[in-house]
């Protein structure tokens, strides 16, 4: 028996399997970002551990998200920059472009 699937069906299935973890991860990282903007953290390690816990919970989604902690002049964590380093059509799950962190991805200068 040979099982054949169309590329469209396979891509739809992959998007469905990654959609919920990606949404959950970006929402939690957005919460961390909002917290840092309200109250800058002096201890960077606690922020890194919190980010790491969420990245470990959703490793399939974490592969597609890059985060960077932005520090102010005093060395406090004040912002979280998210990016999604995926080129158009690189992965069937993200075939419509790098929108996995579209809500929270941004560049910010201090």
Residue pairs with C-beta under 8 A, 6 or more apart in sequence:
7 92
10 92
11 92
11 93
11 95
14 91
14 92
14 93
15 92
15 93
17 60
17 93
18 60
18 61
18 64
18 93
21 58
21 60
21 61
22 58
22 61
22 64
22 65
22 100
24 57
24 58
24 61
25 54
25 55
25 57
25 58
25 61
25 62
25 65
26 61
26 65
26 82
26 100
26 101
26 103
26 104
28 54
29 51
29 54
29 65
29 67
29 80
29 82
29 101
29 104
30 103
30 104
32 47
32 50
32 51
32 54
32 80
33 79
33 80
33 82
33 104
36 47
36 69
36 77
36 78
36 79
36 80
37 78
37 79
40 72
40 76
40 77
40 78
41 47
41 76
41 77
42 75
42 76
44 69
44 71
44 75
44 77
47 69
47 77
47 80
48 69
51 67
51 69
51 80
55 62
55 65
56 62
61 100
64 84
64 85
64 86
64 91
64 94
64 100
65 82
65 83
65 84
65 100
65 101
66 82
66 83
66 84
66 85
67 80
67 81
67 82
67 83
68 80
68 81
68 83
69 77
69 79
69 80
69 81
70 77
70 78
70 79
70 80
70 81
70 108
70 110
71 77
71 78
72 78
72 110
78 110
79 108
79 110
81 106
81 107
81 108
82 101
82 104
82 105
82 106
83 101
83 105
84 94
84 98
84 99
84 100
84 101
84 102
84 105
85 98
86 94
86 97
86 98
86 100
87 98
88 97
88 98
89 95
94 100
